[in-house]
């Protein structure tokens, strides 16, 4: 398996959680990482800022550029991309990790929250891709990877939280479209989604989720790494599940990723039983 040494990754929402885990995995290869997130000051309930993430990335062996970036703001995104290119000389990989969530029904969803989810998830992913693709065209093995589920129109995933499902499926359909549009340019555009619920600091803000029944973000970091080292021209337009990506890389023991051994794992949203490996 190859590595990401010397590659430059632009990762949205990388100040904590899954985005930071992906950044740290790349850093261990000696990659360059732009930490593009809004968290330039400590959050009252969530740990991590772009600066603490950058320090962790450099401690892990990579190089980091912390950039405050609200991916809803076009000028913010284009400035962050320009700063990355100026600092590192180019961009090889875009990780669309930033996401907004609100697991409520229609009558319990304020329009402000609905708009936030659409702006961050679907529009933000599209905007970041639009800004980065001119630079990916110059890269040797360019990838876009979005944390989004396989497209699913089953009403059971829509009825409980139509606004959130629309926003996440928006990311999925952006992935589908970009993969087809830029296939001939040799840019790999794929998505990655966890088989089970992942224990993040943000998850702890959702009541009723037993963290002992979750996996660590490391499983997605390792799965993302396995995808990103593949030849871009040979691997595009796929909606990977973390277990699937790891199995294809020769890893089939997932016990180390469990938060607590011996607990039944919670399946994540949007995956039908038929899709189980």
Buried (B, 14 or more C-beta within 10 A) or exposed (E): EEBBEEBBBBBBBBBBBBBBBBBBBBBBBBBBBBBBBBBEEEEEEBEBBBBBBBEBBEEBBBBBBBBBBBBBBEEBBBBBBEBBBEBBEBBBBBBBBBBBBBEBEEEEBEEEBBBBBBBBBBBBBBBBBBBBBEBBEEBEBBBBBBBBBBBBEEEEBBEBBBBBBBBBBBBBBBBBEBBEEBBEEBBBBBBBBBBBBBBBBBBEEEEEBEBBBBBBBBBBBBBBBBBBBBEBBEBBBBBBBBBBBBBBBEBEEBEEBBBEEEEEBBBBBBBEEEBEE
